[in-house]
């Protein structure tokens, strides 16, 4: 639930301050690293937060994980609720993007990547090999983090938009994991 707390704190800060002091500095640093080869890589990474990658990713997760398949409705609901929550918060908070008047807080790509990452973090517990389980979890977390970096480098968001998006996605995944854990004993009856 730390992710939920982080999201709430960032949302309150953005409502009160609009552009956070570190946002401009961190954005400038990331844009400074945005050479043409780096931007080409970031454009590819950006797709990891897009539904056209996350839908097949979710289907693959359901196919590979018996834990996910047992509660397919829950993990599917997570991936549908993440963009709905993100859109609602965008309208509620109404903060403009750095170079566009459309609303950007929280980042939709980062929210979706965070939700998927959170599902993978929870469902990876079913991987019997400890090393593989750790590798899957690290890869999922890095993917969500890199989606956030890509969104900033591609000039779509402030850093706090992406951090808040990942936090929101992880918080939603944590709720799904709590529901999954609570229902696990019921399946055994």
C-alpha positions as CSV (number, residue, x, y, z in Angstrom):
1,X,0.0,0.0,0.0
2,X,3.1,2.2,0.0
3,X,2.4,2.8,-3.7
4,X,-1.1,4.1,-3.0
5,X,0.3,6.4,-0.4
6,X,3.0,7.7,-2.8
7,X,0.3,8.3,-5.4
8,X,-1.9,10.3,-3.0
9,X,1.1,12.4,-1.8
10,X,2.1,13.2,-5.3
11,X,-1.4,14.0,-6.3
12,X,-1.8,16.4,-3.4
13,X,1.5,18.0,-4.2
14,X,0.6,18.5,-7.8
15,X,-2.8,19.9,-6.9
16,X,-1.2,22.4,-4.5
17,X,2.0,23.3,-6.4
18,X,1.2,22.2,-10.1
19,X,4.8,21.8,-11.2
20,X,7.0,20.3,-8.5
21,X,10.5,21.8,-8.1
22,X,12.3,18.6,-9.0
23,X,10.1,18.0,-12.0
24,X,11.8,20.7,-14.2
25,X,15.3,19.7,-13.0
26,X,14.9,15.9,-13.5
27,X,13.1,16.5,-16.9
28,X,16.1,18.6,-18.0
29,X,18.5,15.9,-17.0
30,X,16.6,13.2,-18.9
31,X,16.1,15.4,-21.9
32,X,19.9,16.0,-21.8
33,X,20.5,12.3,-22.2
34,X,17.9,12.0,-25.1
35,X,20.3,11.6,-28.0
36,X,18.9,10.2,-31.2
37,X,20.0,6.6,-30.5
38,X,18.6,6.8,-27.0
39,X,15.3,8.2,-28.3
40,X,15.0,5.4,-30.8
41,X,15.3,2.9,-27.9
42,X,12.9,4.9,-25.8
43,X,10.3,4.9,-28.6
44,X,10.4,1.0,-28.5
45,X,10.3,0.9,-24.6
46,X,7.3,3.3,-24.8
47,X,5.3,0.4,-26.3
48,X,5.6,-1.5,-23.0
49,X,2.9,0.8,-21.6
50,X,0.6,0.6,-24.6
51,X,-2.5,-1.6,-24.7
52,X,-1.3,-3.2,-28.0
53,X,1.6,-4.8,-26.0
54,X,-0.1,-5.1,-22.7
55,X,-3.2,-7.0,-24.0
56,X,-1.1,-9.8,-25.5
57,X,1.2,-9.6,-22.4
58,X,-1.8,-10.1,-20.2
59,X,-3.0,-13.0,-22.3
60,X,0.4,-14.5,-22.2
61,X,0.5,-14.1,-18.4
62,X,-2.9,-15.9,-18.2
63,X,-1.6,-18.7,-20.4
64,X,1.7,-19.2,-18.5
65,X,0.5,-18.8,-14.9
66,X,-2.0,-21.3,-13.4
67,X,-2.4,-18.7,-10.5
68,X,-3.4,-16.1,-13.0
69,X,-5.7,-18.4,-14.9
70,X,-7.5,-19.5,-11.7
71,X,-8.6,-15.8,-11.2
72,X,-8.4,-14.6,-14.8
73,X,-11.3,-12.2,-14.2
74,X,-9.4,-10.4,-11.5
75,X,-6.2,-9.8,-13.5
76,X,-8.3,-8.8,-16.5
77,X,-10.3,-6.4,-14.4
78,X,-7.0,-4.9,-13.1
79,X,-5.8,-4.2,-16.7
80,X,-9.2,-2.6,-17.5
81,X,-9.5,-0.6,-14.2
82,X,-6.0,0.9,-14.6
83,X,-6.8,3.2,-17.6
84,X,-10.2,4.0,-16.1
85,X,-8.6,5.2,-12.9
86,X,-5.9,7.1,-14.7
87,X,-8.4,8.9,-16.9
88,X,-10.5,9.8,-13.9
89,X,-7.5,11.2,-12.0
90,X,-6.4,13.1,-15.1
91,X,-9.8,14.9,-15.2
92,X,-9.8,15.4,-11.5
93,X,-6.3,16.8,-11.1
94,X,-6.2,18.6,-14.5
95,X,-2.5,19.3,-14.8
96,X,-1.2,20.1,-18.2
97,X,1.7,18.2,-19.8
98,X,5.0,20.0,-20.1
99,X,4.6,20.8,-23.8
100,X,0.9,20.3,-24.4
101,X,-2.3,21.7,-22.8
102,X,-3.9,18.2,-22.5
103,X,-3.9,16.6,-19.0
104,X,-1.0,14.5,-18.1
105,X,-1.2,13.5,-14.4
106,X,-0.9,10.6,-14.0
107,X,0.7,9.1,-17.1
108,X,-1.5,6.4,-18.7
109,X,1.4,4.4,-20.1
110,X,3.1,4.4,-16.7
111,X,-0.1,3.5,-14.9
112,X,-0.7,0.5,-17.3
113,X,2.9,-0.6,-17.0
114,X,2.8,-0.3,-13.2
115,X,-0.4,-2.4,-13.1
116,X,1.0,-5.1,-15.3
117,X,4.3,-5.0,-13.4
118,X,2.4,-5.4,-10.1
119,X,0.5,-8.4,-11.4
120,X,3.7,-10.0,-12.5
121,X,5.4,-9.3,-9.2
122,X,2.6,-11.0,-7.4
123,X,2.0,-13.9,-9.8
124,X,5.8,-14.6,-10.1
125,X,5.5,-16.2,-6.6
126,X,4.3,-19.3,-8.4
127,X,7.6,-19.7,-10.3
128,X,9.4,-22.5,-8.5
129,X,12.9,-21.6,-9.5
130,X,14.1,-18.8,-7.2
131,X,16.6,-17.3,-9.6
132,X,14.0,-17.2,-12.5
133,X,11.4,-15.7,-10.1
134,X,13.8,-12.9,-9.1
135,X,14.8,-12.3,-12.8
136,X,11.1,-12.0,-13.8
137,X,10.3,-9.6,-11.0
138,X,13.4,-7.4,-11.7
139,X,12.5,-7.3,-15.4
140,X,8.9,-6.4,-14.7
141,X,9.9,-3.6,-12.3
142,X,12.6,-2.3,-14.7
143,X,10.1,-2.3,-17.6
144,X,7.7,-0.1,-15.7
145,X,10.5,2.2,-14.6
146,X,11.8,2.5,-18.2
147,X,8.3,3.3,-19.5
148,X,8.2,6.2,-17.2
149,X,11.7,7.4,-18.3
150,X,10.6,7.0,-21.9
151,X,7.5,9.1,-21.4
152,X,9.6,12.0,-20.1
153,X,12.3,11.6,-22.8
154,X,9.7,11.6,-25.5
155,X,8.4,14.9,-24.0
156,X,5.0,13.6,-23.1
157,X,5.1,14.0,-19.3
158,X,6.7,15.5,-16.3
159,X,8.7,13.0,-14.2
160,X,6.1,13.2,-11.4
161,X,3.4,12.2,-13.9
162,X,5.2,9.0,-14.6
163,X,6.2,8.2,-11.0
164,X,2.5,8.8,-10.0
165,X,1.4,6.5,-12.9
166,X,3.6,3.7,-11.8
167,X,2.5,4.2,-8.2
168,X,-1.2,4.1,-9.2
169,X,-0.7,1.0,-11.3
170,X,1.2,-0.8,-8.5
171,X,-1.5,0.3,-5.9
172,X,-4.2,-1.1,-8.1
173,X,-2.2,-4.4,-8.6
174,X,-1.8,-4.5,-4.8
175,X,-5.6,-4.4,-4.3
176,X,-5.9,-7.2,-6.9
177,X,-3.3,-9.2,-5.1
178,X,-5.1,-8.7,-1.8
179,X,-8.3,-9.9,-3.4
180,X,-6.5,-12.9,-5.0
181,X,-4.9,-13.9,-1.6
182,X,-8.2,-13.6,0.2
183,X,-9.9,-15.8,-2.3
184,X,-7.2,-18.4,-2.5
185,X,-8.3,-20.3,0.6
186,X,-11.9,-20.3,-0.7
187,X,-10.9,-22.2,-3.9
188,X,-9.7,-25.1,-1.8
189,X,-13.1,-25.7,-0.3
